[in-house]
């Protein structure tokens, strides 16, 4: 069976596309970040990978899907999900920002905002609608106390 566009319209594909664009822009960007950018980039990429692994492990522990557009079998609100409703997407954004710093690609910084907007409009809104439908008030309570990207409310 041949993959369709819907099969490749997944966040890792979009992250790879943004990383490729950052790499291309690094070829024409003036040097801005230097050694500090390399170190900061390494820390951000490593932090993103650790955050992603923690989120995937928590979802596996609850036996629910990590694949967008699939119906969740559990609402995961513990672990890293106490601090972010979307820790995997947050990890993707950290990885992208870290790569931009590592590559010293200042011209690529707007790609982070574009990536966040794209993920929010193509994936997060649909996922939150699925979670609302599946878990109703339980999701609403979690969403009221946990920010979409990072942080707790009151």
C-alpha positions as CSV (number, residue, x, y, z in Angstrom):
1,X,0.0,0.0,0.0
2,X,1.4,3.4,-1.0
3,X,1.6,6.1,1.6
4,X,-0.8,9.0,1.1
5,X,-0.3,12.6,1.9
6,X,-2.3,12.1,5.1
7,X,0.2,9.4,6.1
8,X,3.1,11.8,5.9
9,X,1.2,14.8,7.3
10,X,2.5,14.1,10.8
11,X,4.5,16.3,13.2
12,X,7.8,14.6,12.7
13,X,7.6,15.3,8.9
14,X,6.9,19.0,9.7
15,X,9.8,19.1,12.2
16,X,12.1,17.6,9.6
17,X,11.0,20.1,7.0
18,X,11.6,23.0,9.4
19,X,15.0,21.6,10.4
20,X,15.9,21.4,6.7
21,X,14.8,25.0,6.2
22,X,16.9,26.0,9.2
23,X,19.9,24.2,7.8
24,X,19.4,26.0,4.4
25,X,19.1,29.4,6.1
26,X,22.2,28.7,8.1
27,X,24.2,28.8,4.9
28,X,23.2,32.5,4.3
29,X,22.8,33.7,8.0
30,X,25.4,35.9,9.5
31,X,27.0,34.4,12.6
32,X,25.2,35.6,15.7
33,X,25.4,33.0,18.4
34,X,28.9,31.4,18.2
35,X,30.0,29.1,21.0
36,X,27.1,30.1,23.3
37,X,24.7,29.1,20.5
38,X,26.4,25.7,20.2
39,X,26.1,25.0,23.9
40,X,22.6,26.4,24.2
41,X,21.5,24.5,21.1
42,X,22.9,21.3,22.5
43,X,21.1,21.8,25.8
44,X,17.8,22.6,24.1
45,X,18.0,19.6,21.7
46,X,19.0,17.3,24.6
47,X,16.2,18.7,26.8
48,X,13.7,18.2,23.9
49,X,14.7,14.6,23.5
50,X,14.4,13.9,27.2
51,X,11.0,15.6,27.4
52,X,9.8,13.7,24.4
53,X,11.0,10.4,25.8
54,X,9.3,11.1,29.1
55,X,6.0,12.0,27.4
56,X,6.1,8.9,25.2
57,X,6.9,6.7,28.2
58,X,4.0,8.2,30.2
59,X,1.6,7.6,27.2
60,X,2.9,4.1,26.8
61,X,2.3,3.5,30.6
62,X,-1.3,4.5,30.1
63,X,-1.6,2.5,26.8
64,X,-2.8,5.3,24.7
65,X,-1.6,6.5,21.3
66,X,1.1,9.0,20.5
67,X,0.0,9.2,16.9
68,X,-2.0,12.3,15.9
69,X,-5.5,11.8,14.5
70,X,-6.0,8.6,16.4
71,X,-8.6,8.4,19.2
72,X,-7.0,8.3,22.7
73,X,-7.8,5.5,25.0
74,X,-6.7,7.4,28.1
75,X,-6.4,11.0,29.3
76,X,-2.8,11.4,30.5
77,X,-2.4,14.2,33.1
78,X,0.5,13.0,35.2
79,X,4.3,13.2,34.7
80,X,5.4,15.8,32.2
81,X,1.7,16.2,31.3
82,X,1.3,18.1,34.6
83,X,3.4,20.9,33.1
84,X,2.2,20.8,29.5
85,X,-0.8,19.5,27.6
86,X,1.5,19.0,24.6
87,X,5.0,18.0,25.9
88,X,5.9,16.2,22.6
89,X,5.1,19.2,20.6
90,X,6.9,21.4,23.1
91,X,9.9,19.0,22.7
92,X,9.7,19.4,18.9
93,X,9.9,23.2,19.3
94,X,12.8,22.9,21.7
95,X,14.6,20.7,19.2
96,X,14.0,23.1,16.4
97,X,15.1,26.1,18.4
98,X,18.2,24.2,19.6
99,X,19.1,23.2,16.1
100,X,18.8,26.9,14.9
101,X,21.1,28.0,17.7
102,X,23.5,25.1,17.0
103,X,23.6,25.9,13.3
104,X,24.0,29.7,14.1
105,X,21.1,30.4,11.8
106,X,19.6,33.6,13.1
107,X,17.5,34.1,10.0
108,X,15.8,30.8,10.8
109,X,14.4,32.0,14.2
110,X,11.0,32.9,12.7
111,X,10.6,29.2,11.8
112,X,10.0,28.4,15.4
113,X,6.9,30.6,15.5
114,X,5.8,29.2,12.2
115,X,6.2,25.7,13.5
116,X,4.3,26.4,16.7
117,X,1.4,27.9,14.7
118,X,1.3,25.0,12.2
119,X,1.3,22.4,14.9
120,X,-1.4,24.2,16.8
121,X,-3.7,24.6,13.8
122,X,-3.0,21.2,12.1
123,X,-2.9,19.0,15.1
124,X,-3.5,20.4,18.6
125,X,-6.9,21.8,17.9
126,X,-8.1,18.5,16.5
127,X,-6.6,16.6,19.3
128,X,-8.2,18.8,21.9
129,X,-11.6,18.3,20.3
130,X,-11.1,14.5,20.4
131,X,-10.1,14.7,24.1
132,X,-13.1,16.9,24.9
133,X,-15.4,14.4,23.1
134,X,-13.8,11.4,24.8
135,X,-13.2,12.8,28.3
136,X,-15.5,15.8,28.6
137,X,-15.3,17.5,32.1
138,X,-12.1,15.6,33.0
139,X,-10.3,17.1,30.0
140,X,-11.8,20.6,30.7
141,X,-10.5,20.5,34.3
142,X,-7.0,19.5,33.2
143,X,-7.0,22.1,30.4
144,X,-8.1,24.8,32.9
145,X,-5.1,24.1,35.2
146,X,-2.4,23.1,32.6
147,X,-1.3,25.4,29.8
148,X,-1.2,24.2,26.2
149,X,2.5,24.7,25.9
150,X,4.0,25.1,29.3
151,X,3.0,25.9,32.9
152,X,0.3,25.5,35.5
153,X,-2.4,28.0,36.2
154,X,-3.3,29.1,39.7
